[in-house]
Structure formats: structure tokens, C-alpha cells
Amino acid sequence: MPIEIKELHIKINVDEKAATSTAASIDEKQIMRAVSESVEQAVNIEHRKKER
């Protein structure tokens, strides 16, 4: 039987020192791709909610 996750909470801690060194190494293109994929997934979730 499949399990449906209705709500997901994500909590993170950001360390300023680690964020500056990591952000410099990550390509802006990769960041934009990750953001667009996240938005696409959110839109799909909302679409499935409306279908019910």
C-alpha cells in the first residue's frame, strides 16, 4: 500500500562561513536549474491537489 506524504517540513541551519566558501564553488547555472526543478515540483504537487 503506498504512503502519501501530505506535508513536509524542512529545517536547515546556515553557517555564514561555510556558505561563502560553498557558494563560490557552485555554478550559478546549477543553482538556477535546482530552483527551476523545485518550482516545477511544487507546481506538480498543486496540480495533483486540484485533481482530487
mmCIF entry with sequence, helices, sheets and N, C-alpha, C, O atoms, coordinates in Angstrom:
data_MODEL
# 
_entry.id   MODEL 
# 
_entity.id                         1 
_entity.type                       polymer 
_entity.pdbx_number_of_molecules   1 
# 
_entity_poly.entity_id                      1 
_entity_poly.type                           'polypeptide(L)' 
_entity_poly.nstd_linkage                   no 
_entity_poly.nstd_monomer                   no 
_entity_poly.pdbx_seq_one_letter_code       MPIEIKELHIKINVDEKAATSTAASIDEKQIMRAVSESVEQAVNIEHRKKER 
_entity_poly.pdbx_seq_one_letter_code_can   MPIEIKELHIKINVDEKAATSTAASIDEKQIMRAVSESVEQAVNIEHRKKER 
_entity_poly.pdbx_strand_id                 A 
# 
loop_
_entity_poly_seq.entity_id 
_entity_poly_seq.num 
_entity_poly_seq.mon_id 
_entity_poly_seq.hetero 
1 1  MET n 
1 2  PRO n 
1 3  ILE n 
1 4  GLU n 
1 5  ILE n 
1 6  LYS n 
1 7  GLU n 
1 8  LEU n 
1 9  HIS n 
1 10 ILE n 
1 11 LYS n 
1 12 ILE n 
1 13 ASN n 
1 14 VAL n 
1 15 ASP n 
1 16 GLU n 
1 17 LYS n 
1 18 ALA n 
1 19 ALA n 
1 20 THR n 
1 21 SER n 
1 22 THR n 
1 23 ALA n 
1 24 ALA n 
1 25 SER n 
1 26 ILE n 
1 27 ASP n 
1 28 GLU n 
1 29 LYS n 
1 30 GLN n 
1 31 ILE n 
1 32 MET n 
1 33 ARG n 
1 34 ALA n 
1 35 VAL n 
1 36 SER n 
1 37 GLU n 
1 38 SER n 
1 39 VAL n 
1 40 GLU n 
1 41 GLN n 
1 42 ALA n 
1 43 VAL n 
1 44 ASN n 
1 45 ILE n 
1 46 GLU n 
1 47 HIS n 
1 48 ARG n 
1 49 LYS n 
1 50 LYS n 
1 51 GLU n 
1 52 ARG n 
# 
_struct_asym.id          A 
_struct_asym.entity_id   1 
# 
loop_
_struct_conf.conf_type_id 
_struct_conf.id 
_struct_conf.pdbx_PDB_helix_id 
_struct_conf.beg_label_comp_id 
_struct_conf.beg_label_asym_id 
_struct_conf.beg_label_seq_id 
_struct_conf.pdbx_beg_PDB_ins_code 
_struct_conf.end_label_comp_id 
_struct_conf.end_label_asym_id 
_struct_conf.end_label_seq_id 
_struct_conf.pdbx_end_PDB_ins_code 
_struct_conf.beg_auth_comp_id 
_struct_conf.beg_auth_asym_id 
_struct_conf.beg_auth_seq_id 
_struct_conf.end_auth_comp_id 
_struct_conf.end_auth_asym_id 
_struct_conf.end_auth_seq_id 
_struct_conf.pdbx_PDB_helix_class 
_struct_conf.details 
_struct_conf.pdbx_PDB_helix_length 
HELX_P HELX_P1 AA1 GLU A 16 ? SER A 25 ? GLU A 16 SER A 25 1 ? 10 
HELX_P HELX_P2 AA2 GLU A 28 ? GLU A 51 ? GLU A 28 GLU A 51 1 ? 24 
# 
_struct_conf_type.id          HELX_P 
_struct_conf_type.criteria    ? 
_struct_conf_type.reference   ? 
# 
loop_
_atom_site.group_PDB 
_atom_site.id 
_atom_site.type_symbol 
_atom_site.label_atom_id 
_atom_site.label_alt_id 
_atom_site.label_comp_id 
_atom_site.label_asym_id 
_atom_site.label_entity_id 
_atom_site.label_seq_id 
_atom_site.pdbx_PDB_ins_code 
_atom_site.Cartn_x 
_atom_site.Cartn_y 
_atom_site.Cartn_z 
_atom_site.occupancy 
_atom_site.B_iso_or_equiv 
_atom_site.pdbx_formal_charge 
_atom_site.auth_seq_id 
_atom_site.auth_comp_id 
_atom_site.auth_asym_id 
_atom_site.auth_atom_id 
_atom_site.pdbx_PDB_model_num 
ATOM 1   N N  . MET A 1 1  ? 0.842   -1.171 0.000   1.00 0.00 ? 1  MET A N  1 
ATOM 2   C CA . MET A 1 1  ? 0.000   0.000  0.000   1.00 0.00 ? 1  MET A CA 1 
ATOM 3   C C  . MET A 1 1  ? 0.899   1.249  0.000   1.00 0.00 ? 1  MET A C  1 
ATOM 4   O O  . MET A 1 1  ? 1.784   1.366  0.848   1.00 0.00 ? 1  MET A O  1 
ATOM 5   N N  . PRO A 1 2  ? 0.682   2.178  -0.937  1.00 0.00 ? 2  PRO A N  1 
ATOM 6   C CA . PRO A 1 2  ? 1.524   3.375  -0.997  1.00 0.00 ? 2  PRO A CA 1 
ATOM 7   C C  . PRO A 1 2  ? 1.249   4.321  0.166   1.00 0.00 ? 2  PRO A C  1 
ATOM 8   O O  . PRO A 1 2  ? 0.141   4.372  0.700   1.00 0.00 ? 2  PRO A O  1 
ATOM 9   N N  . ILE A 1 3  ? 2.266   5.056  0.537   1.00 0.00 ? 3  ILE A N  1 
ATOM 10  C CA . ILE A 1 3  ? 2.159   6.041  1.606   1.00 0.00 ? 3  ILE A CA 1 
ATOM 11  C C  . ILE A 1 3  ? 2.154   7.426  0.966   1.00 0.00 ? 3  ILE A C  1 
ATOM 12  O O  . ILE A 1 3  ? 2.992   7.728  0.116   1.00 0.00 ? 3  ILE A O  1 
ATOM 13  N N  . GLU A 1 4  ? 1.209   8.260  1.378   1.00 0.00 ? 4  GLU A N  1 
ATOM 14  C CA . GLU A 1 4  ? 1.101   9.614  0.838   1.00 0.00 ? 4  GLU A CA 1 
ATOM 15  C C  . GLU A 1 4  ? 1.596   10.603 1.881   1.00 0.00 ? 4  GLU A C  1 
ATOM 16  O O  . GLU A 1 4  ? 1.139   10.593 3.024   1.00 0.00 ? 4  GLU A O  1 
ATOM 17  N N  . ILE A 1 5  ? 2.530   11.455 1.486   1.00 0.00 ? 5  ILE A N  1 
ATOM 18  C CA . ILE A 1 5  ? 3.041   12.497 2.366   1.00 0.00 ? 5  ILE A CA 1 
ATOM 19  C C  . ILE A 1 5  ? 2.263   13.764 2.055   1.00 0.00 ? 5  ILE A C  1 
ATOM 20  O O  . ILE A 1 5  ? 2.352   14.297 0.949   1.00 0.00 ? 5  ILE A O  1 
ATOM 21  N N  . LYS A 1 6  ? 1.498   14.250 3.035   1.00 0.00 ? 6  LYS A N  1 
ATOM 22  C CA . LYS A 1 6  ? 0.666   15.418 2.804   1.00 0.00 ? 6  LYS A CA 1 
ATOM 23  C C  . LYS A 1 6  ? 1.381   16.713 3.150   1.00 0.00 ? 6  LYS A C  1 
ATOM 24  O O  . LYS A 1 6  ? 1.059   17.765 2.598   1.00 0.00 ? 6  LYS A O  1 
ATOM 25  N N  . GLU A 1 7  ? 2.334   16.650 4.046   1.00 0.00 ? 7  GLU A N  1 
ATOM 26  C CA . GLU A 1 7  ? 3.021   17.862 4.453   1.00 0.00 ? 7  GLU A CA 1 
ATOM 27  C C  . GLU A 1 7  ? 4.458   17.503 4.814   1.00 0.00 ? 7  GLU A C  1 
ATOM 28  O O  . GLU A 1 7  ? 4.707   16.482 5.456   1.00 0.00 ? 7  GLU A O  1 
ATOM 29  N N  . LEU A 1 8  ? 5.391   18.338 4.402   1.00 0.00 ? 8  LEU A N  1 
ATOM 30  C CA . LEU A 1 8  ? 6.800   18.081 4.654   1.00 0.00 ? 8  LEU A CA 1 
ATOM 31  C C  . LEU A 1 8  ? 7.437   19.356 5.175   1.00 0.00 ? 8  LEU A C  1 
ATOM 32  O O  . LEU A 1 8  ? 7.369   20.404 4.533   1.00 0.00 ? 8  LEU A O  1 
ATOM 33  N N  . HIS A 1 9  ? 8.052   19.261 6.340   1.00 0.00 ? 9  HIS A N  1 
ATOM 34  C CA . HIS A 1 9  ? 8.734   20.405 6.932   1.00 0.00 ? 9  HIS A CA 1 
ATOM 35  C C  . HIS A 1 9  ? 10.236  20.157 6.849   1.00 0.00 ? 9  HIS A C  1 
ATOM 36  O O  . HIS A 1 9  ? 10.727  19.098 7.241   1.00 0.00 ? 9  HIS A O  1 
ATOM 37  N N  . ILE A 1 10 ? 10.951  21.141 6.338   1.00 0.00 ? 10 ILE A N  1 
ATOM 38  C CA . ILE A 1 10 ? 12.405  21.034 6.232   1.00 0.00 ? 10 ILE A CA 1 
ATOM 39  C C  . ILE A 1 10 ? 13.015  22.180 7.020   1.00 0.00 ? 10 ILE A C  1 
ATOM 40  O O  . ILE A 1 10 ? 12.663  23.341 6.812   1.00 0.00 ? 10 ILE A O  1 
ATOM 41  N N  . LYS A 1 11 ? 13.924  21.857 7.918   1.00 0.00 ? 11 LYS A N  1 
ATOM 42  C CA . LYS A 1 11 ? 14.577  22.863 8.734   1.00 0.00 ? 11 LYS A CA 1 
ATOM 43  C C  . LYS A 1 11 ? 16.081  22.764 8.489   1.00 0.00 ? 11 LYS A C  1 
ATOM 44  O O  . LYS A 1 11 ? 16.658  21.678 8.541   1.00 0.00 ? 11 LYS A O  1 
ATOM 45  N N  . ILE A 1 12 ? 16.706  23.906 8.223   1.00 0.00 ? 12 ILE A N  1 
ATOM 46  C CA . ILE A 1 12 ? 18.142  23.909 7.988   1.00 0.00 ? 12 ILE A CA 1 
ATOM 47  C C  . ILE A 1 12 ? 18.798  24.988 8.830   1.00 0.00 ? 12 ILE A C  1 
ATOM 48  O O  . ILE A 1 12 ? 18.156  25.957 9.235   1.00 0.00 ? 12 ILE A O  1 
ATOM 49  N N  . ASN A 1 13 ? 20.064  24.809 9.082   1.00 0.00 ? 13 ASN A N  1 
ATOM 50  C CA . ASN A 1 13 ? 20.879  25.817 9.749   1.00 0.00 ? 13 ASN A CA 1 
ATOM 51  C C  . ASN A 1 13 ? 21.951  26.266 8.769   1.00 0.00 ? 13 ASN A C  1 
ATOM 52  O O  . ASN A 1 13 ? 22.618  25.445 8.140   1.00 0.00 ? 13 ASN A O  1 
ATOM 53  N N  . VAL A 1 14 ? 22.106  27.570 8.649   1.00 0.00 ? 14 VAL A N  1 
ATOM 54  C CA . VAL A 1 14 ? 23.077  28.109 7.701   1.00 0.00 ? 14 VAL A CA 1 
ATOM 55  C C  . VAL A 1 14 ? 24.229  28.716 8.481   1.00 0.00 ? 14 VAL A C  1 
ATOM 56  O O  . VAL A 1 14 ? 24.033  29.543 9.371   1.00 0.00 ? 14 VAL A O  1 
ATOM 57  N N  . ASP A 1 15 ? 25.422  28.293 8.133   1.00 0.00 ? 15 ASP A N  1 
ATOM 58  C CA . ASP A 1 15 ? 26.631  28.834 8.741   1.00 0.00 ? 15 ASP A CA 1 
ATOM 59  C C  . ASP A 1 15 ? 27.241  29.811 7.743   1.00 0.00 ? 15 ASP A C  1 
ATOM 60  O O  . ASP A 1 15 ? 27.577  29.420 6.624   1.00 0.00 ? 15 ASP A O  1 
ATOM 61  N N  . GLU A 1 16 ? 27.387  31.060 8.128   1.00 0.00 ? 16 GLU A N  1 
ATOM 62  C CA . GLU A 1 16 ? 27.876  32.101 7.215   1.00 0.00 ? 16 GLU A CA 1 
ATOM 63  C C  . GLU A 1 16 ? 29.265  31.762 6.655   1.00 0.00 ? 16 GLU A C  1 
ATOM 64  O O  . GLU A 1 16 ? 29.520  32.002 5.475   1.00 0.00 ? 16 GLU A O  1 
ATOM 65  N N  . LYS A 1 17 ? 30.141  31.225 7.455   1.00 0.00 ? 17 LYS A N  1 
ATOM 66  C CA . LYS A 1 17 ? 31.498  30.901 6.992   1.00 0.00 ? 17 LYS A CA 1 
ATOM 67  C C  . LYS A 1 17 ? 31.457  29.819 5.921   1.00 0.00 ? 17 LYS A C  1 
ATOM 68  O O  . LYS A 1 17 ? 32.122  29.937 4.892   1.00 0.00 ? 17 LYS A O  1 
ATOM 69  N N  . ALA A 1 18 ? 30.690  28.779 6.155   1.00 0.00 ? 18 ALA A N  1 
ATOM 70  C CA . ALA A 1 18 ? 30.595  27.679 5.201   1.00 0.00 ? 18 ALA A CA 1 
ATOM 71  C C  . ALA A 1 18 ? 29.843  28.110 3.956   1.00 0.00 ? 18 ALA A C  1 
ATOM 72  O O  . ALA A 1 18 ? 30.159  27.652 2.858   1.00 0.00 ? 18 ALA A O  1 
ATOM 73  N N  . ALA A 1 19 ? 28.861  28.977 4.101   1.00 0.00 ? 19 ALA A N  1 
ATOM 74  C CA . ALA A 1 19 ? 28.042  29.400 2.967   1.00 0.00 ? 19 ALA A CA 1 
ATOM 75  C C  . ALA A 1 19 ? 28.858  30.191 1.952   1.00 0.00 ? 19 ALA A C  1 
ATOM 76  O O  . ALA A 1 19 ? 28.643  30.047 0.748   1.00 0.00 ? 19 ALA A O  1 
ATOM 77  N N  . THR A 1 20 ? 29.781  31.014 2.406   1.00 0.00 ? 20 THR A N  1 
ATOM 78  C CA . THR A 1 20 ? 30.557  31.831 1.462   1.00 0.00 ? 20 THR A CA 1 
ATOM 79  C C  . THR A 1 20 ? 31.515  30.973 0.649   1.00 0.00 ? 20 THR A C  1 
ATOM 80  O O  . THR A 1 20 ? 31.674  31.206 -0.550  1.00 0.00 ? 20 THR A O  1 
ATOM 81  N N  . SER A 1 21 ? 32.154  29.994 1.262   1.00 0.00 ? 21 SER A N  1 
ATOM 82  C CA . SER A 1 21 ? 33.084  29.159 0.513   1.00 0.00 ? 21 SER A CA 1 
ATOM 83  C C  . SER A 1 21 ? 32.335  28.199 -0.415  1.00 0.00 ? 21 SER A C  1 
ATOM 84  O O  . SER A 1 21 ? 32.808  27.915 -1.516  1.00 0.00 ? 21 SER A O  1 
ATOM 85  N N  . THR A 1 22 ? 31.190  27.703 0.009   1.00 0.00 ? 22 THR A N  1 
ATOM 86  C CA . THR A 1 22 ? 30.414  26.782 -0.815  1.00 0.00 ? 22 THR A CA 1 
ATOM 87  C C  . THR A 1 22 ? 29.757  27.522 -1.972  1.00 0.00 ? 22 THR A C  1 
ATOM 88  O O  . THR A 1 22 ? 29.739  27.023 -3.098  1.00 0.00 ? 22 THR A O  1 
ATOM 89  N N  . ALA A 1 23 ? 29.224  28.692 -1.707  1.00 0.00 ? 23 ALA A N  1 
ATOM 90  C CA . ALA A 1 23 ? 28.529  29.450 -2.747  1.00 0.00 ? 23 ALA A CA 1 
ATOM 91  C C  . ALA A 1 23 ? 29.487  29.825 -3.870  1.00 0.00 ? 23 ALA A C  1 
ATOM 92  O O  . ALA A 1 23 ? 29.084  29.882 -5.032  1.00 0.00 ? 23 ALA A O  1 
ATOM 93  N N  . ALA A 1 24 ? 30.726  30.075 -3.546  1.00 0.00 ? 24 ALA A N  1 
ATOM 94  C CA . ALA A 1 24 ? 31.695  30.452 -4.568  1.00 0.00 ? 24 ALA A CA 1 
ATOM 95  C C  . ALA A 1 24 ? 31.995  29.277 -5.493  1.00 0.00 ? 24 ALA A C  1 
ATOM 96  O O  . ALA A 1 24 ? 32.310  29.483 -6.665  1.00 0.00 ? 24 ALA A O  1 
ATOM 97  N N  . SER A 1 25 ? 31.903  28.057 -4.989  1.00 0.00 ? 25 SER A N  1 
ATOM 98  C CA . SER A 1 25 ? 32.247  26.897 -5.796  1.00 0.00 ? 25 SER A CA 1 
ATOM 99  C C  . SER A 1 25 ? 31.075  26.385 -6.630  1.00 0.00 ? 25 SER A C  1 
ATOM 100 O O  . SER A 1 25 ? 31.281  25.630 -7.580  1.00 0.00 ? 25 SER A O  1 
ATOM 101 N N  . ILE A 1 26 ? 29.854  26.783 -6.290  1.00 0.00 ? 26 ILE A N  1 
ATOM 102 C CA . ILE A 1 26 ? 28.685  26.306 -7.026  1.00 0.00 ? 26 ILE A CA 1 
ATOM 103 C C  . ILE A 1 26 ? 28.400  27.245 -8.196  1.00 0.00 ? 26 ILE A C  1 
ATOM 104 O O  . ILE A 1 26 ? 28.375  28.466 -8.045  1.00 0.00 ? 26 ILE A O  1 
ATOM 105 N N  . ASP A 1 27 ? 28.191  26.662 -9.330  1.00 0.00 ? 27 ASP A N  1 
ATOM 106 C CA . ASP A 1 27 ? 27.908  27.403 -10.550 1.00 0.00 ? 27 ASP A CA 1 
ATOM 107 C C  . ASP A 1 27 ? 26.501  27.999 -10.501 1.00 0.00 ? 27 ASP A C  1 
ATOM 108 O O  . ASP A 1 27 ? 25.567  27.350 -10.030 1.00 0.00 ? 27 ASP A O  1 
ATOM 109 N N  . GLU A 1 28 ? 26.352  29.219 -10.981 1.00 0.00 ? 28 GLU A N  1 
ATOM 110 C CA . GLU A 1 28 ? 25.040  29.872 -10.989 1.00 0.00 ? 28 GLU A CA 1 
ATOM 111 C C  . GLU A 1 28 ? 24.041  29.087 -11.831 1.00 0.00 ? 28 GLU A C  1 
ATOM 112 O O  . GLU A 1 28 ? 22.849  29.068 -11.523 1.00 0.00 ? 28 GLU A O  1 
ATOM 113 N N  . LYS A 1 29 ? 24.511  28.448 -12.878 1.00 0.00 ? 29 LYS A N  1 
ATOM 114 C CA . LYS A 1 29 ? 23.648  27.643 -13.739 1.00 0.00 ? 29 LYS A CA 1 
ATOM 115 C C  . LYS A 1 29 ? 23.051  26.476 -12.957 1.00 0.00 ? 29 LYS A C  1 
ATOM 116 O O  . LYS A 1 29 ? 21.873  26.158 -13.121 1.00 0.00 ? 29 LYS A O  1 
ATOM 117 N N  . GLN A 1 30 ? 23.851  25.843 -12.116 1.00 0.00 ? 30 GLN A N  1 
ATOM 118 C CA . GLN A 1 30 ? 23.372  24.730 -11.303 1.00 0.00 ? 30 GLN A CA 1 
ATOM 119 C C  . GLN A 1 30 ? 22.323  25.206 -10.302 1.00 0.00 ? 30 GLN A C  1 
ATOM 120 O O  . GLN A 1 30 ? 21.343  24.509 -10.041 1.00 0.00 ? 30 GLN A O  1 
ATOM 121 N N  . ILE A 1 31 ? 22.535  26.396 -9.744  1.00 0.00 ? 31 ILE A N  1 
ATOM 122 C CA . ILE A 1 31 ? 21.581  26.954 -8.784  1.00 0.00 ? 31 ILE A CA 1 
ATOM 123 C C  . ILE A 1 31 ? 20.255  27.215 -9.475  1.00 0.00 ? 31 ILE A C  1 
ATOM 124 O O  . ILE A 1 31 ? 19.197  26.877 -8.944  1.00 0.00 ? 31 ILE A O  1 
ATOM 125 N N  . MET A 1 32 ? 20.306  27.816 -10.660 1.00 0.00 ? 32 MET A N  1 
ATOM 126 C CA . MET A 1 32 ? 19.076  28.117 -11.392 1.00 0.00 ? 32 MET A CA 1 
ATOM 127 C C  . MET A 1 32 ? 18.342  26.841 -11.780 1.00 0.00 ? 32 MET A C  1 
ATOM 128 O O  . MET A 1 32 ? 17.112  26.796 -11.747 1.00 0.00 ? 32 MET A O  1 
ATOM 129 N N  . ARG A 1 33 ? 19.091  25.801 -12.149 1.00 0.00 ? 33 ARG A N  1 
ATOM 130 C CA . ARG A 1 33 ? 18.465  24.530 -12.506 1.00 0.00 ? 33 ARG A CA 1 
ATOM 131 C C  . ARG A 1 33 ? 17.766  23.923 -11.285 1.00 0.00 ? 33 ARG A C  1 
ATOM 132 O O  . ARG A 1 33 ? 16.650  23.416 -11.396 1.00 0.00 ? 33 ARG A O  1 
ATOM 133 N N  . ALA A 1 34 ? 18.419  23.976 -10.128 1.00 0.00 ? 34 ALA A N  1 
ATOM 134 C CA . ALA A 1 34 ? 17.822  23.436 -8.907  1.00 0.00 ? 34 ALA A CA 1 
ATOM 135 C C  . ALA A 1 34 ? 16.561  24.207 -8.530  1.00 0.00 ? 34 ALA A C  1 
ATOM 136 O O  . ALA A 1 34 ? 15.568  23.611 -8.111  1.00 0.00 ? 34 ALA A O  1 
ATOM 137 N N  . VAL A 1 35 ? 16.597  25.525 -8.677  1.00 0.00 ? 35 VAL A N  1 
ATOM 138 C CA . VAL A 1 35 ? 15.433  26.345 -8.348  1.00 0.00 ? 35 VAL A CA 1 
ATOM 139 C C  . VAL A 1 35 ? 14.290  26.027 -9.300  1.00 0.00 ? 35 VAL A C  1 
ATOM 140 O O  . VAL A 1 35 ? 13.146  25.875 -8.871  1.00 0.00 ? 35 VAL A O  1 
ATOM 141 N N  . SER A 1 36 ? 14.593  25.924 -10.591 1.00 0.00 ? 36 SER A N  1 
ATOM 142 C CA . SER A 1 36 ? 13.528  25.652 -11.557 1.00 0.00 ? 36 SER A CA 1 
ATOM 143 C C  . SER A 1 36 ? 12.921  24.263 -11.344 1.00 0.00 ? 36 SER A C  1 
ATOM 144 O O  . SER A 1 36 ? 11.713  24.088 -11.504 1.00 0.00 ? 36 SER A O  1 
ATOM 145 N N  . GLU A 1 37 ? 13.738  23.283 -10.988 1.00 0.00 ? 37 GLU A N  1 
ATOM 146 C CA . GLU A 1 37 ? 13.210  21.948 -10.701 1.00 0.00 ? 37 GLU A CA 1 
ATOM 147 C C  . GLU A 1 37 ? 12.321  21.970 -9.467  1.00 0.00 ? 37 GLU A C  1 
ATOM 148 O O  . GLU A 1 37 ? 11.290  21.298 -9.431  1.00 0.00 ? 37 GLU A O  1 
ATOM 149 N N  . SER A 1 38 ? 12.712  22.733 -8.462  1.00 0.00 ? 38 SER A N  1 
ATOM 150 C CA . SER A 1 38 ? 11.909  22.838 -7.247  1.00 0.00 ? 38 SER A CA 1 
ATOM 151 C C  . SER A 1 38 ? 10.561  23.482 -7.540  1.00 0.00 ? 38 SER A C  1 
ATOM 152 O O  . SER A 1 38 ? 9.526   23.025 -7.055  1.00 0.00 ? 38 SER A O  1 
ATOM 153 N N  . VAL A 1 39 ? 10.581  24.535 -8.329  1.00 0.00 ? 39 VAL A N  1 
ATOM 154 C CA . VAL A 1 39 ? 9.328   25.205 -8.688  1.00 0.00 ? 39 VAL A CA 1 
ATOM 155 C C  . VAL A 1 39 ? 8.440   24.262 -9.492  1.00 0.00 ? 39 VAL A C  1 
ATOM 156 O O  . VAL A 1 39 ? 7.230   24.204 -9.273  1.00 0.00 ? 39 VAL A O  1 
ATOM 157 N N  . GLU A 1 40 ? 9.036   23.534 -10.411 1.00 0.00 ? 40 GLU A N  1 
ATOM 158 C CA . GLU A 1 40 ? 8.271   22.589 -11.226 1.00 0.00 ? 40 GLU A CA 1 
ATOM 159 C C  . GLU A 1 40 ? 7.609   21.523 -10.348 1.00 0.00 ? 40 GLU A C  1 
ATOM 160 O O  . GLU A 1 40 ? 6.449   21.173 -10.563 1.00 0.00 ? 40 GLU A O  1 
ATOM 161 N N  . GLN A 1 41 ? 8.335   21.016 -9.375  1.00 0.00 ? 41 GLN A N  1 
ATOM 162 C CA . GLN A 1 41 ? 7.775   20.012 -8.472  1.00 0.00 ? 41 GLN A CA 1 
ATOM 163 C C  . GLN A 1 41 ? 6.642   20.598 -7.642  1.00 0.00 ? 41 GLN A C  1 
ATOM 164 O O  . GLN A 1 41 ? 5.634   19.929 -7.412  1.00 0.00 ? 41 GLN A O  1 
ATOM 165 N N  . ALA A 1 42 ? 6.794   21.843 -7.187  1.00 0.00 ? 42 ALA A N  1 
ATOM 166 C CA . ALA A 1 42 ? 5.739   22.493 -6.413  1.00 0.00 ? 42 ALA A CA 1 
ATOM 167 C C  . ALA A 1 42 ? 4.487   22.671 -7.260  1.00 0.00 ? 42 ALA A C  1 
ATOM 168 O O  . ALA A 1 42 ? 3.375   22.472 -6.772  1.00 0.00 ? 42 ALA A O  1 
ATOM 169 N N  . VAL A 1 43 ? 4.658   23.042 -8.522  1.00 0.00 ? 43 VAL A N  1 
ATOM 170 C CA . VAL A 1 43 ? 3.518   23.204 -9.429  1.00 0.00 ? 43 VAL A CA 1 
ATOM 171 C C  . VAL A 1 43 ? 2.835   21.858 -9.649  1.00 0.00 ? 43 VAL A C  1 
ATOM 172 O O  . VAL A 1 43 ? 1.606   21.788 -9.670  1.00 0.00 ? 43 VAL A O  1 
ATOM 173 N N  . ASN A 1 44 ? 3.603   20.803 -9.811  1.00 0.00 ? 44 ASN A N  1 
ATOM 174 C CA . ASN A 1 44 ? 3.019   19.466 -9.994  1.00 0.00 ? 44 ASN A CA 1 
ATOM 175 C C  . ASN A 1 44 ? 2.226   19.038 -8.768  1.00 0.00 ? 44 ASN A C  1 
ATOM 176 O O  . ASN A 1 44 ? 1.160   18.438 -8.903  1.00 0.00 ? 44 ASN A O  1 
ATOM 177 N N  . ILE A 1 45 ? 2.722   19.333 -7.590  1.00 0.00 ? 45 ILE A N  1 
ATOM 178 C CA . ILE A 1 45 ? 2.019   18.985 -6.354  1.00 0.00 ? 45 ILE A CA 1 
ATOM 179 C C  . ILE A 1 45 ? 0.695   19.733 -6.283  1.00 0.00 ? 45 ILE A C  1 
ATOM 180 O O  . ILE A 1 45 ? -0.337  19.145 -5.959  1.00 0.00 ? 45 ILE A O  1 
ATOM 181 N N  . GLU A 1 46 ? 0.720   21.021 -6.584  1.00 0.00 ? 46 GLU A N  1 
ATOM 182 C CA . GLU A 1 46 ? -0.515  21.817 -6.565  1.00 0.00 ? 46 GLU A CA 1 
ATOM 183 C C  . GLU A 1 46 ? -1.501  21.300 -7.611  1.00 0.00 ? 46 GLU A C  1 
ATOM 184 O O  . GLU A 1 46 ? -2.707  21.260 -7.364  1.00 0.00 ? 46 GLU A O  1 
ATOM 185 N N  . HIS A 1 47 ? -0.995  20.907 -8.769  1.00 0.00 ? 47 HIS A N  1 
ATOM 186 C CA . HIS A 1 47 ? -1.867  20.383 -9.827  1.00 0.00 ? 47 HIS A CA 1 
ATOM 187 C C  . HIS A 1 47 ? -2.549  19.093 -9.377  1.00 0.00 ? 47 HIS A C  1 
ATOM 188 O O  . HIS A 1 47 ? -3.737  18.893 -9.629  1.00 0.00 ? 47 HIS A O  1 
ATOM 189 N N  . ARG A 1 48 ? -1.788  18.213 -8.706  1.00 0.00 ? 48 ARG A N  1 
ATOM 190 C CA . ARG A 1 48 ? -2.367  16.961 -8.200  1.00 0.00 ? 48 ARG A CA 1 
ATOM 191 C C  . ARG A 1 48 ? -3.400  17.222 -7.125  1.00 0.00 ? 48 ARG A C  1 
ATOM 192 O O  . ARG A 1 48 ? -4.397  16.504 -7.037  1.00 0.00 ? 48 ARG A O  1 
ATOM 193 N N  . LYS A 1 49 ? -3.176  18.249 -6.298  1.00 0.00 ? 49 LYS A N  1 
ATOM 194 C CA . LYS A 1 49 ? -4.149  18.593 -5.260  1.00 0.00 ? 49 LYS A CA 1 
ATOM 195 C C  . LYS A 1 49 ? -5.465  19.025 -5.898  1.00 0.00 ? 49 LYS A C  1 
ATOM 196 O O  . LYS A 1 49 ? -6.537  18.661 -5.414  1.00 0.00 ? 49 LYS A O  1 
ATOM 197 N N  . LYS A 1 50 ? -5.393  19.792 -6.973  1.00 0.00 ? 50 LYS A N  1 
ATOM 198 C CA . LYS A 1 50 ? -6.598  20.284 -7.643  1.00 0.00 ? 50 LYS A CA 1 
ATOM 199 C C  . LYS A 1 50 ? -7.355  19.165 -8.335  1.00 0.00 ? 50 LYS A C  1 
ATOM 200 O O  . LYS A 1 50 ? -8.573  19.253 -8.488  1.00 0.00 ? 50 LYS A O  1 
ATOM 201 N N  . GLU A 1 51 ? -6.662  18.114 -8.758  1.00 0.00 ? 51 GLU A N  1 
ATOM 202 C CA . GLU A 1 51 ? -7.307  16.988 -9.462  1.00 0.00 ? 51 GLU A CA 1 
ATOM 203 C C  . GLU A 1 51 ? -8.187  16.175 -8.518  1.00 0.00 ? 51 GLU A C  1 
ATOM 204 O O  . GLU A 1 51 ? -9.124  15.518 -8.972  1.00 0.00 ? 51 GLU A O  1 
ATOM 205 N N  . ARG A 1 52 ? -7.914  16.205 -7.249  1.00 0.00 ? 52 ARG A N  1 
ATOM 206 C CA . ARG A 1 52 ? -8.653  15.388 -6.281  1.00 0.00 ? 52 ARG A CA 1 
ATOM 207 C C  . ARG A 1 52 ? -10.039 15.866 -6.089  1.00 0.00 ? 52 ARG A C  1 
ATOM 208 O O  . ARG A 1 52 ? -10.790 15.284 -5.306  1.00 0.00 ? 52 ARG A O  1 
# 
